[in-house]
């Protein structure tokens, strides 16, 4: 019998970008529901430190696996290690991502390729590693951490927004393919969240406009109707719900978590 709130007992969840920010919060939330966790990211040291916290605070089974989602061979090796330890993946949270700002005239081919590689192609590669087993098991949850930039445009964020729009297209199309097979595919779309990514946005504004960091942060916060940044735990709560039995009929959605910001 499943304990109340422990609906992921025995389930294997992979969280990419799982050492900090939204990824770390998602990992903690899934651990509290009983999931066995594979944390993936580029910094093995940071992953291992968060794994220690999850083991101590949540009593979770956790492994840290170094993975750069832009490296095809590295992705295959990382998921092979994940499966070897905890078996087929039941839950995949594609959280790894990066954002770089530049006006369109300043976008180099290298910047464009970086944004697509980490945000879109990485999502495709990781999903490709888990989907066959999910279809065979006729059960699985895939949650893609997109962005409000998947739903609307932002000045100087053309490459990032294009990549995140691509993630949303992948989400909606794959959801149609998997709907009859017990696998759901959804996206969450956070607004400005209290993470390193927003710190980067603040730094970009400081460089571009000559503002102080506090002034730049205030500019971002003014775009959020509720008047404060989104918290990583708020995003994690939505992700965890999408992985719950109660969300079995929910697939193909893009869920804004943006404090009232609209498209």
Order of alpha helices (4+ residues) and beta strands (2+ residues): beta-alpha-beta-alpha-beta-alpha-beta-alpha-alpha-beta-alpha-beta-alpha-alpha-alpha-beta
